[in-house]
Amino acid sequence: MVCGKLAFCLLLCGLVAAVPTSNGRRDPADSVKLYEAFPSSVALFTSSNHTSFKCLSSSRTAFDPKAKTATYVWHFKGHSGHK
């Protein structure tokens, strides 16, 4: 019984002291690449249960990589799925 507890404590100490290896370099997200890759989007989750966001989607209307700007239009649909 004592050996089992000692082995468990040593295992926990080993896990606490373990340092994970680095998975490589992590660069910050590039928003220009994000805007370029996604010309449209769909809302999958809202923090509130507001019904107007149930069928929310968007489409990109303007994109300027030099100015690092993008413009999206949001499309709200009614309760029956129609505009």
Secondary structure, DSSP 8 states (H G I E B T S, - for coil): -HHHHHHHHHHHHHHHH------S------HHHHHHH-SEEE----SS--GGGTT-EEEEEEEETTTTEEEEEEE---TTS--
